[in-house]
Amino acid sequence: MQLKLHNTLTKQTEVFTPLDPENKVVSFYTCGPTVYDFAHIGNFRAFLNADVLRRSLELLGYKVNQVMNITDVGHMTDDSVADGGGEDKMEVAAARFAEAKKSGELPDGVSVNPNDPEAIAEFYTNAFMQDSEALGMRIVGDAKQNPSLMPRPTQYIQEMIATVETLIASDHAYVASDGVVYFSVETFDDYGKLSGNTVETLRSGEGGRVDMATQEVKRSPVDFMLWKPDATHLMRWQSPWGEGYPGWHLECSVMANSLLGNEIDLHSGGEDNIFPHHECEIAQSRCVTGCDAFSRYWFHTRFLLVDGSKMSKSKGNFYTLRDLLDKGATAAAVRLELIKTHYRSNANFTMQGLKDSQRQIDRWRRLKDWLTAHREVASPENGPLQIAREQFVNALCDDLNVSGAIGALNEAVNVYALDAEPEPKGASTLQSELDALLEMDSVLGVLDLVAKGGSGDINVEEVDALIEARLTARQEKEWNRADEIRDELLKMGVAIKDGPTGTTWSRIVQ
């Protein structure tokens, strides 16, 4: 089976062929978070779609070398402008910490020095790593073994300086009268190919995409910053152009090229990264390496809406993973809710959708438990889940059609009557069905999270044990004890329902 993927660069759906097809090795760079705050679920939608793409490639037999950056300097609050306008996000975080410390609003146990942006970055990096691991992102496991796979720009300052020097030497960059080093966009003919912007449109400043305040010092108003001298900046380094800091776009180019090579297979991010960030990455990377491509395939996730509108703290619809776990949601349900809508469509996150995702996971979990208990029972060689596996993979190969893949899985799940003992038949065993289910979940990545439990989740084994104890109490007519167990489950966030086929349970989402 061949994966077909929409390529933002060509605006076409193409058969994915890596640079190393013989060894089936894929180089994959993912734009990660700027660690000045907790990542919200909109951020995680893009990260999780990248994780699903990686898992799909691995299911197809590829070895994926993935790198995800952790931006700890240089990302400005107004990133719609190629230069980056406003304030450095890490300085914004430092100011926020200073105010919280002054007012006594820092959470218990948090003792970060507001004048130390590196400590603040480390605080939010740890939070991001915890949230990412809770959501089952495989890159986190990689980074535990090899931290360089989640690099920080502050670790690559000298490499950035060397890249700027190369661009200046080849006349693709220049030092302006204000001391800032700019990339000369008009020296790169393919600028705008990714985003569809033309140099003429950008030159006019249409849509606020050009910083017109600096146009007098630039050769062209569309040129973007590579290095800015600034002796007042909290985070700054010595360079041939004065003490200062790098441009945001420069960081990802340098880290991708340093860790994955001059030309890579895949680059992912949210649709807001297309311009200016990824457009600028392509320009500076190709002008340094001389390659015909920086990344051969570009994968972008569209925005997440919440209750039909943009996330906003003032509207009360702004959520981090931690917010949802506090409401009784599970990380598994959040993951499924964020990946089940096609990545090239806007997704609408709702609490009802989260509950529906949890119900789906509970059905899959119950089937997994049932198959595990009956794994040695004889069954047909091609059972419903084995057939669904082929349909599942076909859907994924169709530009990562996760909803179609889930549909194939659910159709197979509906075949099973979990309240009955299976009738032995066939030359295979139900172990083959269990293997097919687990293989499909290797992409969805939710049953693993249920099994792990953890912060904000529910211990499935403990719930099952309490339900069994309640059943025993009812059989022995110990009604008070049965009611106590029901109340205990409710306190754990578990609702139970007695039916003709037994007792089922679901998690309570507020």
Salt bridges, closest charged atoms under 4 A:
ASP37 OD1 - ARG96 NH2 3.96
ASP51 OD2 - ARG55 NE 2.77
ASP51 OD2 - ARG335 NH2 2.78
GLU58 OE2 - ARG54 NE 2.96
GLU58 OE1 - ARG138 NH1 2.42
ASP79 OD2 - HIS75 NE2 2.81
ASP83 OD2 - LYS218 NZ 2.69
ASP88 OD2 - HIS233 NE2 3.23
GLU91 OE2 - HIS233 NE2 3.63
ASP131 OD1 - ARG322 NE 2.95
GLU133 OE2 - LYS144 NZ 2.56
ASP142 OD2 - ARG54 NH1 2.67
GLU186 OE2 - ARG203 NH2 2.35
ASP190 OD2 - ARG286 NH1 2.93
GLU243 OE1 - ARG236 NE 3.40
ASP265 OD1 - ARG296 NH1 3.85
GLU271 OE1 - ARG302 NE 3.57
GLU281 OE1 - HIS267 NE2 2.83
GLU281 OE2 - HIS277 NE2 2.99
GLU281 OE2 - HIS278 NE2 3.85
GLU337 OE1 - LYS340 NZ 2.71
ASP356 OD1 - ARG359 NH2 2.44
ASP362 OD1 - ARG507 NH1 2.72
ASP369 OD2 - ARG365 NH1 3.07
ASP399 OD2 - HIS342 NE2 3.64
ASP399 OD2 - ARG344 NH2 3.00
GLU421 OE1 - HIS374 NE2 3.10
GLU439 OE1 - ARG389 NE 2.82
ASP457 OD1 - ARG507 NE 3.68
ASP464 OD2 - ARG365 NH1 3.92
GLU484 OE1 - ARG481 NH1 3.56
ASP498 OD2 - ARG470 NH2 2.89
ASP498 OD2 - ARG474 NH1 3.96
ASP498 OD2 - ARG486 NH2 3.50
